[in-house]
Amino acid sequence: MTKTALITGATSGLGYDFVQLFAKDGYNLVLVARNSQRLQEIKKSLPKIEVTVIAKDLSVPGAAKEVFEETERKGIAIDVLVNNAGFGLMGKFDELDIQKQMNMISLNIAALTELTHYALSGMKLRESGRILNVASTAAFQPGPLMAVYYASKAFVLSFSEALSEELAGSRVTVTALCPGATSTNFGAVANVEGTKMFSRAMASDDVAKKGYAALMKGKRVIVTGGLNKAGAIGAKFMPRSMAAKVAKYVAGEK
Ligand SMILES: NC(=O)c1ccc[n+]([C@@H]2O[C@H](COP(=O)([O-])OP(=O)(O)OC[C@H]3O[C@@H](n4cnc5c(N)ncnc54)[C@H](OP(=O)(O)O)[C@@H]3O)[C@@H](O)[C@H]2O)c1
């Protein structure tokens, strides 16, 4: 039977590249993002598979539940969940809009956690399933000037690794994808395009391909790119205070 993947943040960047990878492998898709016109365009571009689009702002409390209920009403079982939607913001914590930062926590953490909960119950019943949570290399250290974003991704990584261990020995896997700077709309949304951290961004389709391969192998954590891997390892062996200084340095202008 044809499997179905639900992808959040499917309208651009990594999410859009995941859509292409799953479609190529013949998956049916449930695509979630806010821009309904773009979702419809993507659906039209994929005539050979069944595509359900759900236009939803996942930062609104209750939105993740509404998405899941819509899949249930349509009788869709989610075989693969890709929690990809997320955004960052550059600036001092106290100077950034607090509502935007709270929305970031709602999207990057709360919606991801809730969708995982709802999808996991069906996966456990069917004794099969895969979950890909998009974290970041930001997960490995504190991030001055993007404090809430880095902390949100630390949550995603810790949560995914813990869940993966809870599910060890079952046929349900959880993979955390940790990209470094990647060429998508993220840089413009977060206002980080002119920073040192974005001076070497990886191609989005390359990052998505590596994440997809790791997901299909059931790997726990994948850091994309040699430099990013070295950075993640370095952060593990550095005092956290020093790692925070390095993160602050790379958040500075080129
Ligand atoms: N690019 C990087 O350098 C980088 C590095 C590490 C990790 N990441 C992570 O990768 C993931 C994907 O980001 P990206 O780089 O592909 O950025 P992107 O091009 O800006 O894509 C973000 C996606 O999320 C959707 N989205 C944003 N807010 C939403 C909301 N409130 N409700 C539902 N959907 C929402 C957007 O669609 P709509 O606007 O249509 O809602 C879009 O499809 C994020 O979790 C990000 O933190 C990115």
The ligand as an SDF file (V2000), in Angstrom:
LIG
                    3D

 48 52  0  0  0  0  0  0  0  0999 V2000
   18.2220   27.4370    6.5010 N   0  0  0  0  0  0  0  0  0  0  0  0
   19.0510   27.2730    7.5120 C   0  0  0  0  0  0  0  0  0  0  0  0
   20.1640   27.8450    7.5680 O   0  0  0  0  0  0  0  0  0  0  0  0
   18.6830   26.3140    8.6180 C   0  0  0  0  0  0  0  0  0  0  0  0
   19.6950   25.8090    9.4390 C   0  0  0  0  0  0  0  0  0  0  0  0
   19.3600   24.9330   10.4630 C   0  0  0  0  0  0  0  0  0  0  0  0
   18.0510   24.5690   10.6640 C   0  0  0  0  0  0  0  0  0  0  0  0
   17.0700   25.0770    9.8540 N   0  0  0  0  0  0  0  0  0  0  0  0
   15.6800   24.6850   10.1060 C   0  0  0  0  0  0  0  0  0  0  0  0
   15.1370   24.1390    8.9270 O   0  0  0  0  0  0  0  0  0  0  0  0
   13.7210   24.2200    8.9800 C   0  0  0  0  0  0  0  0  0  0  0  0
   13.1880   24.6760    7.6270 C   0  0  0  0  0  0  0  0  0  0  0  0
   13.5820   26.0170    7.4040 O   0  0  0  0  0  0  0  0  0  0  0  0
   14.1150   26.5410    6.0060 P   0  0  0  0  0  0  0  0  0  0  0  0
   15.5500   26.8220    6.1630 O   0  0  0  0  0  0  0  0  0  0  0  0
   13.6800   25.6400    4.8960 O   0  0  0  0  0  0  0  0  0  0  0  0
   13.3770   27.9600    5.9660 O   0  0  0  0  0  0  0  0  0  0  0  0
   12.2430   28.5570    5.0110 P   0  0  0  0  0  0  0  0  0  0  0  0
   12.6620   28.4800    3.5880 O   0  0  0  0  0  0  0  0  0  0  0  0
   11.9470   29.8960    5.5970 O   0  0  0  0  0  0  0  0  0  0  0  0
   10.9960   27.5880    5.2310 O   0  0  0  0  0  0  0  0  0  0  0  0
   10.1980   27.6130    6.3760 C   0  0  0  0  0  0  0  0  0  0  0  0
    8.9180   26.8660    6.1150 C   0  0  0  0  0  0  0  0  0  0  0  0
    8.1370   26.8770    7.3120 O   0  0  0  0  0  0  0  0  0  0  0  0
    6.8390   27.3840    7.0200 C   0  0  0  0  0  0  0  0  0  0  0  0
    6.3320   28.1130    8.1800 N   0  0  0  0  0  0  0  0  0  0  0  0
    6.8940   29.2100    8.7510 C   0  0  0  0  0  0  0  0  0  0  0  0
    6.1340   29.6300    9.7780 N   0  0  0  0  0  0  0  0  0  0  0  0
    5.0720   28.7860    9.8460 C   0  0  0  0  0  0  0  0  0  0  0  0
    3.9310   28.7040   10.6880 C   0  0  0  0  0  0  0  0  0  0  0  0
    3.7180   29.6070   11.6630 N   0  0  0  0  0  0  0  0  0  0  0  0
    3.0320   27.7090   10.4890 N   0  0  0  0  0  0  0  0  0  0  0  0
    3.2350   26.8060    9.4990 C   0  0  0  0  0  0  0  0  0  0  0  0
    4.2940   26.8360    8.6680 N   0  0  0  0  0  0  0  0  0  0  0  0
    5.1960   27.8170    8.8460 C   0  0  0  0  0  0  0  0  0  0  0  0
    7.0200   28.2870    5.7940 C   0  0  0  0  0  0  0  0  0  0  0  0
    5.8620   28.3510    4.9900 O   0  0  0  0  0  0  0  0  0  0  0  0
    4.7270   29.4960    5.0590 P   0  0  0  0  0  0  0  0  0  0  0  0
    5.4400   30.8170    5.0420 O   0  0  0  0  0  0  0  0  0  0  0  0
    3.9060   29.2120    3.8450 O   0  0  0  0  0  0  0  0  0  0  0  0
    3.9880   29.2310    6.3210 O   0  0  0  0  0  0  0  0  0  0  0  0
    8.0760   27.5000    5.0220 C   0  0  0  0  0  0  0  0  0  0  0  0
    7.4770   26.4910    4.2550 O   0  0  0  0  0  0  0  0  0  0  0  0
   13.4080   25.1520   10.1580 C   0  0  0  0  0  0  0  0  0  0  0  0
   12.9880   24.3780   11.2570 O   0  0  0  0  0  0  0  0  0  0  0  0
   14.7370   25.8200   10.4580 C   0  0  0  0  0  0  0  0  0  0  0  0
   14.8600   26.2160   11.8050 O   0  0  0  0  0  0  0  0  0  0  0  0
   17.3640   25.9320    8.8440 C   0  0  0  0  0  0  0  0  0  0  0  0
  1  2  1  0
  2  3  2  0
  2  4  1  0
  4  5  1  0
  4 48  2  0
  5  6  2  0
  6  7  1  0
  7  8  2  0
  8  9  1  0
  8 48  1  0
  9 10  1  0
  9 46  1  0
 10 11  1  0
 11 12  1  0
 11 44  1  0
 12 13  1  0
 13 14  1  0
 14 15  2  0
 14 16  1  0
 14 17  1  0
 17 18  1  0
 18 19  2  0
 18 20  1  0
 18 21  1  0
 21 22  1  0
 22 23  1  0
 23 24  1  0
 23 42  1  0
 24 25  1  0
 25 26  1  0
 25 36  1  0
 26 27  1  0
 26 35  1  0
 27 28  2  0
 28 29  1  0
 29 30  1  0
 29 35  2  0
 30 31  1  0
 30 32  2  0
 32 33  1  0
 33 34  2  0
 34 35  1  0
 36 37  1  0
 36 42  1  0
 37 38  1  0
 38 39  2  0
 38 40  1  0
 38 41  1  0
 42 43  1  0
 44 45  1  0
 44 46  1  0
 46 47  1  0
M  CHG  2   8   1  16  -1
M  END
$$$$
